Amino acid sequence: MGVDLTVSATLLAILFVSSYIYLRRLGSYWTRRNVPTVAQNIICGVQLKTMKLEQTLGESYGDAYAAHKDKKYYGTFFFGKPTLVVQDREILKHILVKDFANFNSHGLYNNPKKDPLSGHLFNLEGPEWKSMRSKLTVTFTSGKLKYMFDTLQTCINHFYEVIDKEIDETGSVKDMRDRLACLGTDIISSVAFGIEANSLDNPKAEFRQIGRMIFSPAFMTFLRTLVMLNAHWIARLFSVRVTGSRPYNFVMGMVKNTVEFREKNNVQRNDFLNMLIELKNKGSVEGDGKEVANENAGKNDRHKRRNN
């Protein structure tokens, strides 16, 4: 019995000392690299208020930027993970343009097989990102954006009608923030998914409710985000999704049904989904070569003018 206690005490002591050494070394990670450090501790870094659900992630980093504008960059931590924050525009140019080939891994969670909604450009890395980007680039040329303009204008015109009607009936707009959120919902549903959500006429429309669920702060959303940002292996082990079950099922079912209906009935519509269907079936978007060439020519001309 005495031997067992001695062994247990020895193991606990070794564990304690090892943890202490590791944490001390981790805490000096940026100092040892001569990088200025901005962190309240190695767990939350500059995001203490975010972890308390008092601020968004952007607000926390915005406060840190305001307090350390003089620094070109600084080191911090995010759940024990060393994180470098770059604030200098010239360095950012190198990262995002000149040396982008070395920085195209976003470090974000993605698991397209289990959660297709996580497999988008902002999350993908390496060859998957490069392949997706080359396919989608042709859908964002100036010509393709103009292609969707009429659909966008229809939503905005309806927004004006709803606002004018409310002012005529009540003398004012009670909640402009909500009206603008409904407009955004109608634009996204119409331009991206080819669905008429009509949330301006019916704020309780399902598409609007799903949008609220996705963006409303909740403990499970916060916990899921933390796991996806800091423990990819845990997220993959438990097949964590970027959204809850209801939003996931709604979006996947809506897109599947819309695509099947359009392909079956040969429906054409000036929206983003129509281009994705064309890309899926044909491997390319009609007219994209000319538009991409024109886009590149325009960029080259602008580049030459800047150099001259």
N, C-alpha and C positions, 0 to 999 in steps of 0.2 A: 504493500500500500504506500509506504514511504517512498519507494523507488518511483512509483507511478506519479506521485505528486511532484517529485523532483524533476522528472522528465517533462511533465506538463508545464511546470514553472519555467524550466529552461527554454522550452519551445515558445512560450508566451513572451519571454524576455527577448528571444531572438526575433520574433515577429514584431515586437514593439520597437526594438532598436532599428531593424531593417526598414520599417515604415517611417520612422523618424528621419533616417538618413535619406530615404527616397524623397520624402516630402520637402526636406531642407534643400536637397539638390534640385528638385523640380521648381521650388520657389525662387532659386537663383538662376534659372534657365536663361532668362534674357540678360541678366546682369553679367553672366559669364561670357556673353556674346557682345558685350558693350552696347546693348540696345536699351534705350530708356524704357522703364517699366511703369505701367499704369494699371494698378489692380488693387481692389479692396482685399482680395484673398485669391488663392489658387483655384477655388471652386467657382465663384461667380464672376471673377474678373471685374469688369465695369458694369455688370448687369445685376447688381443686388436688387434694385427696384423692379427689374423685370421678373426676377425670381419671386418677388413678393406680390407680383401681378399688379404693381402700381404704375408701370410704364411698359410701352412696347419695346421690342429689341432696338428698333430704329431710334427711339427717344433716348435710350440709355447711351447708345454710341454717339448720338447728337450732343448730349451733355458732355461726354468725354471729349469730343472734338472742340466744343466751345471752351472747355477748360485747358486744352493743350494745343491750341492753334499754332504755337511756335514750333511744334515738333513735326518733322517730315514723316515720321513713323514712330510707332511705339509697340512694345510687346505687352500682351495681357494674357489672360487665361479664360478658358471656357470649359468648366467641369474638368479641370485638371489637364486640359489640352492646351499647350502653348499656341497662342494666336497672334499673328503679326497684323497690325492695323496700319495701312499706308494712307497718308494724308497729302502727300506731295503730288501735284499734277504731273510733273515730269516722270516721276517713278511710275505713276499709274499708266502713263502712255506706254512705257516699256512693257509693263505687265500685260496690258490689254491689247497692245498693237504690235510693237516691234518684237518683243520676245514672247508673244502669246503662245507659241508652240510649246514653251516650257511651263505654261500656267493654265492649260486647258482642262485640268482636273479640278472640278468644283468642290470636291470633298463632301458632297451632299448625298443623302441616302436615296437609292433607287432600287427597285425590285420589279421590273416590268412583267416578269412571268406571274408573280403573285398579285401585283398591283399595277396595272397598266397606267393608271393616273400618275404614278411616280416616274414614269419613263419619258419625261419631256426634256427639252433642250437644256433647261437650267439645271437639271439633275444628272443627266447622262455624262459619261466620261469616255475618253479614249476613242477607239474605232467606232463605237456605237454613237457617240456624240457627233463625230465627223460625218458618218453616214446620214444621220438624221438631219444635220445642218445642211448638207448638200441637197437633200431632197426638199427641205422646206424653204431654202433660200429663194427658189423660183416663185414661191407663193407670196413673197413680200416685196416684189418689185413695185415701182410706182404705178405701172399699168394694172397690176392685180389689185392694188389698194383702191384705185379708181373704180375697178370692177365692182367693188363692194360698196361704193359711196352711196348709190341710190338707196340701198337697204338701210344704211346708216341715216340718211337724210329723212327717210320715212319715219323712223323712230323719233327723230328730233322734232319733226313737224307735229307729230302726235303729242309730244311733250308740251309744245307751245299751246296746242288746243286745250289740253287738260289744265294747264296753269291759267290760261285766260278764262276758262269756264269757272274755275274755283274762285278767281278774283271777282268775277261778275256775281257769283252767288254769295260769297262771304265777305268780300272786300279785301281779302289778303290770302296769303299762302300760309297755312298753319305750320307745316313742317317741310321746309325746302330741302333739308338734308335727306329726309325720307323720299321725297319726290325725285331727287337726283339719284338716289340709290336705286329707285325703281327704273329710272331712265337707263342707268348703267346695266341693270339686269335685263331690260328689254333689248338693249343693243347687243349684249353678249349672247343672249339666247337666239336672237335673229341673225346676226352677222356670223357668229361662230358655229352655232348648232342648227340653224334653219328652223327654229321653233318660235312661234309667236307666244311669248309668255304673258303679254298683256298685264303686266304688274302695275302699270300706271292706272289702268282702269280697275284693277283688282289687286290691292296690296297684299292680299292673303293668297295669291296664286302660288301654286306649289313650287315653281321655279324660284320665286322670291323667298319662300320659307327655307328652301334648301340653301340659298345664298346666305341667309341669316345664320343658319346652323354652321356653315363652314367658317364664317368670319367672326361669330360671336365668341368672346372669351369664355372658356370653360376649363375646369381642372383637367379633364381627360385629354382635351386638345393640347393643353400646355405640357402634360406628361408625355403624350405621344410625340410632340415636337422635340422635347428634350432627348428622348430615346433615339429618334431619327438623326438628330444632330451630333450626338456624342457616343452612341453605342450601336453602330451599324449592324454588328453581328447579332446583337439581341433583337433588333428590329427584323432582321432576316429570319432569325430562328423562330420568332413568333408571327412572322408574316404580317408585321404592322403595316397598316395602310395610312396614306397621307390624310385621309378623311375618315369620318365615321361610317358605319355600315349603311345608314339611310342615304346620305349624299352619294356614296360610292354606287350603290345599287341604282339610284335614280339616274345618275349621269351615264353609267354603262348601259342601262336599259334604254334610255332615251336615244343615245347615239346608235346603238345596235338597231333599234326599231326604225329610226329615221333613215339610216343607210339602206336597210332592207327594203323599205317602202320606195325609196327613190330609185334603186336599181331595178326593182320589179316593175315599176310604172314609168321608168325613164323620165323622171322628174328632174328638171334643170332649174337652178336658182342661183342668183348672184350673191353667193356667200362663201365663207371659208370652207365649210364642210363640203361643198360641191367640188372645190379644187382638190381636197383631200381624197374624195372618192375617185376623181379622175386620176390622181397620182397613184392610188391603190390599184386601179384596174389597168391603167395604161403604162405606168412606170414613169410618166412625165406629165407636165401640164401644158396644154395646147398654147402655143405662142410664147412659151417661156424663154426659148433660146434668143429670140429677137429682143425681148424686153431686157433680159440679163445683159446682152451685148450693149444695148443702149444705156443701161444703168452703169456698166463698167466704163463705157466711153465718157459718160458724163462725169464720173468720178475722176478719170484720168485727166479730163480737161480742167476740172477744178484744181487738181493736184498741180498741173503745169502752171496755172495762173498764180497759185500760191507761191510756187518756186520762183516765178518770174517777178 
